[in-house]
Amino acid sequence: MPITRHHTGRWLFQFDRVIPGAGRQRANRLLPEGWTRAQAQAYDQKETGRLYALATGVEQPSHLIEDAVLAYLEEHAPRLKNRRDLEGALALLLPFYEGKTMGQLAEVATEYGKKADVMPATIRNRLAYLRAACRWAWKHKGMGAHDPAERMVLPKVNNARHVYLSRAQAIQVFRLLGLSWARDAARLAFYTGWRIGEVLKATPVETASGISLSIPDTKNGRPRMVPVHRKIEHLVRRHWPPQIATSTVSRKVKTALVAAGLGHARLHDLRHSAASEMINAGVDLYTVGGVLGHKSQVSTARYAHLAQERLRDAVGAIGGKKSQPAQRKRAA
């Protein structure tokens, strides 16, 4: 029987036959972890028939998606940190790509997108794993003459959060944090619009116009400097950056948010709140993007609706009554 147990506990497919006119043909594949005996036997039956057909010239070479996945999991995935996530996602997708060729990858993605009963973000992540496996097999194992994912379309996912704290709400949270490094870090995040990781790595720099915060490397790969708000200059002038972990700040801020009745919010929303405050004060989107350190205006566009609200107020003022200045009293 060509299906046997490997010492790892996984099923091993072995093909070793002498085929008339084609000579001896061999193939060995370690099947994915978690496969049942029934799945392994079904694979054996189908793959044995396919290899016979290829060897005798009845069928032209056509690489299967499951072959690409097997090769990817066996040779490349063990080096990845998210190996377990990969294996789980690709196992769940198996009923959709089983028996399908690499050229049918786009159709597999479309079918899964229609039938999967999970969130769009989950669908996108699972299909991205499948795409990575097929592309790796194409590039490194020669499976296919062209990129199998060139027609594959992943579903669009909008994960943009629109949770904004007012300045009064932010101050309430800061008070609940008490005198602590977590409070100082949260205040800087609100008054700079920086990510908390950037806040905790920033160093103060004296400039001609006052004190600024500087960071040599940011998420977009560029150094950045932003002037410090006058309300928090005293925080920066003393021992900054503080010796506190990002996770500690996040945990303490979340506790304060819950206590303030703002449990739906999180630490990173202070960044969005800073953008909201600037836009409400009349700052244009381009400048807001510069403060936040956006590499592309597309990132800043998520706040465009806030600017539209200000424009709506301005348009609504057309034709309104002007306030009359007080009449000067006539000289007696």
C-alpha positions as CSV (number, residue, x, y, z in Angstrom):
1,M,0.0,0.0,0.0
2,P,1.6,3.3,-1.1
3,I,0.1,5.2,1.9
4,T,2.1,4.7,5.1
5,R,2.6,6.4,8.4
6,H,5.6,8.7,8.5
7,H,7.7,8.8,11.8
8,T,6.2,12.4,12.3
9,G,2.8,10.9,12.5
10,R,1.7,12.3,9.1
11,W,0.6,10.1,6.2
12,L,3.3,9.5,3.5
13,F,2.3,8.9,-0.1
14,Q,4.7,6.7,-2.1
15,F,4.6,5.9,-5.7
16,D,7.0,3.3,-7.1
17,R,6.0,1.6,-10.3
18,V,7.5,0.2,-13.5
19,I,5.3,1.4,-16.3
20,P,5.6,-0.2,-19.7
21,G,7.1,2.3,-22.1
22,A,8.0,4.8,-19.4
23,G,10.3,2.8,-17.1
24,R,10.4,3.1,-13.3
25,Q,8.5,6.1,-11.9
26,R,8.9,7.2,-8.3
27,A,7.2,9.9,-6.2
28,N,7.1,10.6,-2.5
29,R,5.0,13.2,-0.7
30,L,4.4,13.9,3.0
31,L,0.8,14.8,3.3
32,P,-0.4,17.7,5.5
33,E,-0.7,17.3,9.2
34,G,-4.2,16.5,10.4
35,W,-5.2,14.5,7.3
36,T,-7.3,11.4,8.1
37,R,-6.7,8.0,6.6
38,A,-9.7,8.5,4.3
39,Q,-8.3,11.7,2.9
40,A,-4.9,10.1,2.4
41,Q,-6.4,7.1,0.6
42,A,-8.5,9.4,-1.6
43,Y,-5.3,11.3,-2.5
44,D,-3.5,8.1,-3.2
45,Q,-6.1,6.9,-5.6
46,K,-6.3,10.1,-7.5
47,E,-2.6,10.8,-7.6
48,T,-1.7,7.3,-8.6
49,G,-4.1,7.5,-11.6
50,R,-2.7,10.9,-12.5
51,L,1.0,9.8,-12.4
52,Y,0.1,6.7,-14.6
53,A,-1.6,9.0,-17.1
54,L,1.4,11.3,-17.2
55,A,3.9,8.5,-17.6
56,T,2.0,6.9,-20.5
57,G,1.4,10.2,-22.2
58,V,-2.3,10.1,-21.8
59,E,-2.3,13.3,-19.8
60,Q,-0.1,16.4,-20.1
61,P,1.7,17.7,-17.0
62,S,-0.8,19.8,-15.0
63,H,0.3,20.8,-11.5
64,L,-2.3,20.6,-8.8
65,I,-2.8,23.2,-6.2
66,E,-2.5,20.6,-3.5
67,D,0.9,19.6,-4.8
68,A,2.0,23.2,-4.5
69,V,0.6,23.4,-1.0
70,L,2.3,20.2,0.1
71,A,5.7,21.4,-1.3
72,Y,5.2,24.8,0.4
73,L,4.3,23.3,3.8
74,E,7.1,20.7,3.6
75,E,10.0,22.9,2.4
76,H,9.2,26.6,3.2
77,A,6.6,26.8,5.9
78,P,8.8,25.3,8.7
79,R,10.9,28.5,8.5
80,L,8.0,30.8,9.1
81,K,6.8,32.0,12.5
82,N,3.1,31.7,11.4
83,R,3.5,28.1,10.3
84,R,0.6,26.8,12.5
85,D,-1.7,29.5,11.1
86,L,-0.7,28.6,7.5
87,E,-1.4,24.9,8.1
88,G,-4.7,25.5,9.6
89,A,-5.9,27.9,6.9
90,L,-4.7,25.7,4.0
91,A,-6.4,22.7,5.6
92,L,-9.7,24.5,5.8
93,L,-9.4,25.5,2.1
94,L,-8.6,22.0,1.0
95,P,-12.2,21.1,-0.1
96,F,-12.1,24.0,-2.5
97,Y,-8.8,23.4,-4.1
98,E,-8.6,19.6,-3.9
99,G,-8.2,18.2,-7.4
100,K,-7.9,21.6,-9.0
101,T,-5.0,22.7,-11.1
102,M,-2.8,25.7,-10.6
103,G,-4.5,27.3,-13.6
104,Q,-7.8,27.1,-11.6
105,L,-6.5,29.1,-8.6
106,A,-8.6,32.2,-9.5
107,E,-11.8,30.1,-9.7
108,V,-11.0,28.5,-6.4
109,A,-10.7,31.9,-4.8
110,T,-13.9,33.1,-6.3
111,E,-15.8,30.0,-5.1
112,Y,-14.4,30.2,-1.6
113,G,-15.3,33.9,-1.4
114,K,-18.9,33.2,-2.2
115,K,-19.4,30.2,0.0
116,A,-17.3,30.8,3.1
117,D,-19.3,31.8,6.1
118,V,-16.7,33.9,7.8
119,M,-15.7,37.6,7.9
120,P,-14.2,39.2,4.7
121,A,-10.9,39.8,6.5
122,T,-10.6,36.1,7.4
123,I,-11.4,35.1,3.8
124,R,-8.8,37.4,2.5
125,N,-6.1,36.1,4.9
126,R,-6.8,32.5,4.1
127,L,-6.7,33.1,0.3
128,A,-3.5,35.1,0.8
129,Y,-1.9,32.0,2.3
130,L,-3.0,29.9,-0.6
131,R,-1.7,32.5,-3.1
132,A,1.7,32.5,-1.3
133,A,1.9,28.7,-1.4
134,C,1.1,28.6,-5.2
135,R,3.5,31.4,-6.0
136,W,6.3,29.9,-4.0
137,A,5.8,26.5,-5.8
138,W,5.8,28.3,-9.2
139,K,9.0,30.3,-8.5
140,H,11.0,27.6,-6.6
141,K,9.6,24.3,-7.8
142,G,8.8,25.1,-11.5
143,M,5.1,24.3,-11.1
144,G,3.6,26.1,-14.0
145,A,4.8,28.3,-16.8
146,H,3.4,31.6,-15.4
147,D,2.3,33.2,-12.1
148,P,-0.8,31.1,-11.1
149,A,-2.2,34.1,-9.1
150,E,-2.1,36.6,-11.9
151,R,-5.9,36.4,-12.3
152,M,-6.6,35.8,-8.6
153,V,-8.6,38.6,-6.9
154,L,-8.7,38.9,-3.1
155,P,-11.8,40.5,-1.5
156,K,-11.4,44.1,-0.4
157,V,-11.5,44.6,3.3
158,N,-12.0,48.0,5.0
159,N,-10.5,47.7,8.5
160,A,-10.3,51.4,9.1
161,R,-11.5,52.3,12.6
162,H,-13.5,55.5,13.2
163,V,-13.3,55.9,16.9
164,Y,-12.4,59.4,18.1
165,L,-12.1,60.7,21.6
166,S,-12.8,64.4,22.3
167,R,-10.2,66.3,24.2
168,A,-12.5,66.3,27.3
169,Q,-12.7,62.5,27.1
170,A,-8.9,62.1,26.6
171,I,-8.3,64.3,29.7
172,Q,-10.7,62.2,31.7
173,V,-8.7,59.1,30.7
174,F,-5.4,60.8,31.6
175,R,-6.7,61.6,35.1
176,L,-7.7,58.0,35.7
177,L,-4.2,56.9,34.8
178,G,-2.8,59.0,37.7
179,L,0.8,60.1,37.8
180,S,2.6,57.5,35.8
181,W,4.7,56.9,32.7
182,A,1.7,55.4,31.1
183,R,-0.2,58.7,31.5
184,D,2.7,60.7,30.0
185,A,3.0,58.3,27.1
186,A,-0.7,58.5,26.4
187,R,-0.7,62.3,26.5
188,L,2.1,62.4,24.0
189,A,0.3,60.1,21.8
190,F,-2.8,62.3,21.9
191,Y,-0.8,65.6,21.4
192,T,1.4,64.3,18.6
193,G,-0.7,61.8,16.8
194,W,2.2,59.4,16.8
195,R,1.9,55.6,17.4
196,I,2.7,54.6,20.9
197,G,5.8,52.7,19.8
198,E,7.1,55.8,18.1
199,V,6.3,57.9,21.2
200,L,8.3,55.6,23.4
201,K,11.3,55.7,21.1
202,A,11.4,59.4,20.4
203,T,14.0,61.7,21.8
204,P,13.6,65.4,22.5
205,V,15.5,67.9,20.3
206,E,15.9,71.6,21.0
207,T,15.2,73.7,17.9
208,A,15.0,77.5,17.2
209,S,11.2,77.4,17.6
210,G,11.2,75.2,20.7
211,I,11.4,71.6,21.6
212,S,10.5,68.8,19.2
213,L,10.4,65.0,19.3
214,S,12.6,63.1,16.8
215,I,12.6,59.5,15.7
216,P,15.1,58.2,13.2
217,D,13.0,55.3,11.9
218,T,9.3,55.0,11.6
219,K,6.8,52.5,10.1
220,N,7.1,54.1,6.7
221,G,10.9,53.9,6.8
222,R,11.4,57.7,7.1
223,P,12.9,59.7,10.0
224,R,10.4,62.2,11.4
225,M,10.3,65.2,13.8
226,V,7.3,67.0,15.2
227,P,7.1,70.1,17.4
228,V,5.9,69.4,20.9
229,H,2.6,70.9,22.1
230,R,3.1,73.5,24.8
231,K,0.9,71.6,27.2
232,I,3.3,68.6,27.3
233,E,6.7,70.3,26.9
234,H,7.5,69.7,30.5
235,L,7.0,66.0,30.0
236,V,9.5,65.8,27.3
237,R,12.1,68.0,28.9
238,R,12.6,65.6,31.8
239,H,13.9,62.0,31.3
240,W,12.4,61.0,28.0
241,P,12.0,58.3,26.6
242,P,10.7,56.4,29.6
243,Q,11.5,52.9,30.5
244,I,8.1,51.3,30.0
245,A,6.9,48.7,27.5
246,T,4.3,49.4,24.9
247,S,2.2,46.5,26.2
248,T,2.1,48.0,29.7
249,V,0.9,51.4,28.4
250,S,-1.7,49.6,26.3
251,R,-3.0,47.6,29.2
252,K,-3.2,50.5,31.6
253,V,-4.8,52.8,29.1
254,K,-7.4,50.2,28.3
255,T,-8.3,49.9,32.0
256,A,-8.7,53.6,32.2
257,L,-10.9,53.7,29.1
258,V,-13.2,51.1,30.5
259,A,-13.4,53.0,33.8
260,A,-14.3,56.1,31.8
261,G,-17.1,54.3,30.0
262,L,-15.1,54.2,26.8
263,G,-14.5,50.5,26.6
264,H,-15.0,50.5,22.9
265,A,-11.9,52.6,22.4
266,R,-8.3,51.5,22.6
267,L,-4.8,53.1,22.9
268,H,-4.3,53.5,19.1
269,D,-7.5,55.6,18.9
270,L,-5.6,58.5,20.5
271,R,-3.8,58.8,17.2
272,H,-7.0,59.0,15.3
273,S,-8.3,61.5,17.9
274,A,-5.3,63.7,17.4
275,A,-6.2,63.8,13.6
276,S,-9.8,64.6,14.5
277,E,-8.8,67.5,16.8
278,M,-6.5,69.0,14.1
279,I,-9.2,68.8,11.4
280,N,-11.8,70.2,13.7
281,A,-9.5,73.1,14.3
282,G,-9.3,73.8,10.5
283,V,-6.0,72.1,9.7
284,D,-5.9,70.7,6.1
285,L,-5.5,67.0,5.4
286,Y,-2.1,67.4,3.8
287,T,-0.7,68.9,7.0
288,V,-2.5,66.3,9.2
289,G,-0.8,63.6,7.1
290,G,2.5,65.2,7.7
291,V,2.1,65.3,11.4
292,L,0.9,61.6,11.5
293,G,3.8,60.6,9.2
294,H,1.7,59.2,6.4
295,K,3.8,58.1,3.4
296,S,0.8,58.3,1.1
297,Q,-2.2,60.6,1.0
298,V,-4.3,57.5,0.7
299,S,-3.7,56.8,4.5
300,T,-4.8,60.4,5.4
301,A,-8.0,60.0,3.2
302,R,-9.6,58.0,6.0
303,Y,-10.1,61.3,7.8
304,A,-11.7,63.0,4.8
305,H,-15.2,62.6,6.2
306,L,-14.2,64.8,9.2
307,A,-13.1,67.5,6.8
308,Q,-16.4,67.1,4.9
309,E,-18.3,67.8,8.1
310,R,-16.6,71.1,8.5
311,L,-17.3,72.0,4.9
312,R,-21.0,71.1,5.5
313,D,-21.1,73.5,8.4
314,A,-19.5,76.2,6.3
315,V,-22.0,75.7,3.4
316,G,-24.9,75.6,5.9
317,A,-23.8,79.1,7.1
318,I,-24.6,80.6,3.6
319,G,-27.5,83.0,3.9
320,G,-27.5,82.9,7.7
321,K,-27.8,86.0,9.8
322,K,-24.7,87.8,10.8
323,S,-24.2,88.8,14.4
324,Q,-24.7,92.5,14.8
325,P,-21.9,94.4,16.6
326,A,-23.1,96.4,19.6
327,Q,-24.0,100.0,18.8
328,R,-21.7,102.5,20.2
329,K,-23.2,104.9,22.6
330,R,-23.6,108.4,21.3
331,A,-21.5,110.9,23.0
332,A,-23.6,112.9,25.4
